Amino acid sequence: MKKHFIAVLTLVFISVLSFSCSQKRSPMLPTTSGTNIPTRTATIVATSTHTMTRTATMTPTINTGLTSTDTPTATVTTTTDAAEVMFADFEAANAGNNRGGWTYVSCDAAQIYGDSITASGGGYGGTGYAYRVTITTADTIVYCNIESQLSENAATAVDISGYSGIKFWAKGTGSFKFMIPDAIDWDTPSYTFTLNSVWTEYTVVFLTMTRGGWGTLTIPQLLATCKVLDWAPAAISSTYDIYIDNIRFY
C-alpha cells in the first residue's frame, strides 16, 4: 500500500514537471476575436536631399539714357567769341592792328578829313579807345577810304579766304561800304551799311558781298590775295563821322 502511494505521487510529480516545461517552450498568446484585433500601420517617410546648382549668366546693360521712344538729338554748343579772331581794337592807343599793320585814311586831294583815336571811354562798350574819322566830301572826289593793312608791309598780300567774314562795331552818321579791293578789274565786292548814333555790330559774309559782275577774279581769289580792309562813304557830297572798333574775323 505504501509503495503504491509513492508510485502514484511520483507519477503526479513527473506530470507536473512535464507540463511546466512545455509551457516554457510554447508561450501562450492571448486570444482575441471580432473587431478588437489590434492593427498596426507602418508609416514610411521618404527623405531625399536635392542640391541645385545655378550658374549665373550676366548680360551687360548699356545705359544710353534713352527710352524706347526717345530719338537721339545732337546738341551742339557754339561759342561765337571763341571762333573769332581780333584784328583791331585800338586799345594800344594808336591806329595799329593785331597783324602789325596800320589803319589810316586814303583820300583824294580835294578832301577835307581828319582821323583820330578817340580816348576816355570812346570805344565800344566803354572800352578805352576807338578809331574815328570825319570826312567832308566834294563833288570832285574820286575816293576817300579808311584802310587797314593786313600786314606790316602794305604791299604784302595775305590769304584771309579761310574766314567766313568780318564783324565790327561802328556808330556815327551817313552810309558806308565795307570792301575787299579788286586792284585788277575794280569790280570790288562791297557791303553797304547805315550808321546809327549808338554802337551797332555789323556782320559781313564775304561770299554774299555784292559786285558788278565783270571781274575776272572770284571773291575767294580776292580774299586769298588781300592787302587791306576797306571802308568808304557810300556816296559823295556829304559829311560823315564814323567810329569803328573791335574788328574781328570769324
C-alpha positions, 0 to 999 in steps of 0.5 A: 500500500505504501509503495503504491502511494509513492508510485502514484505521487511520483507519477503526479510529480513527473506530470507536473514537471512535464507540463511546466516545461512545455509551457516554457517552450510554447508561450501562450498568446492571448486570444482575441476575436471580432473587431478588437484585433489590434492593427498596426500601420507602418508609416514610411517617410521618404527623405531625399536631399536635392542640391541645385546648382545655378550658374549665373549668366550676366548680360551687360546693360548699356545705359544710353539714357534713352527710352524706347521712344526717345530719338537721339538729338545732337546738341551742339554748343557754339561759342561765337567769341571763341571762333573769332579772331581780333584784328583791331581794337585800338586799345594800344592807343594808336591806329595799329592792328593785331597783324602789325599793320596800320589803319589810316585814311586814303583820300583824294586831294580835294578832301577835307578829313581828319582821323583820330583815336578817340580816348576816355571811354570812346570805344565800344562798350566803354572800352578805352579807345576807338578809331574815328574819322570825319570826312567832308566830301566834294563833288570832285572826289574820286575816293576817300577810304579808311584802310587797314593793312593786313600786314606790316608791309602794305604791299604784302598780300595775305590769304584771309579766304579761310574766314567766313567774314568780318564783324565790327562795331561802328556808330556815327552818321551817313552810309558806308561800304565795307570792301575787299579791293579788286586792284585788277578789274575794280569790280570790288565786292562791297557791303553797304551799311547805315550808321546809327548814333549808338554802337551797332555790330555789323556782320559781313559774309564775304561770299554774299558781298555784292559786285558788278559782275565783270571781274575776272577774279572770284571773291575767294581769289580776292580774299586769298590775295588781300592787302587791306580792309576797306571802308568808304562813304557810300556816296559823295557830297556829304559829311560823315563821322564814323567810329569803328572798333573791335574788328574781328574775323570769324 
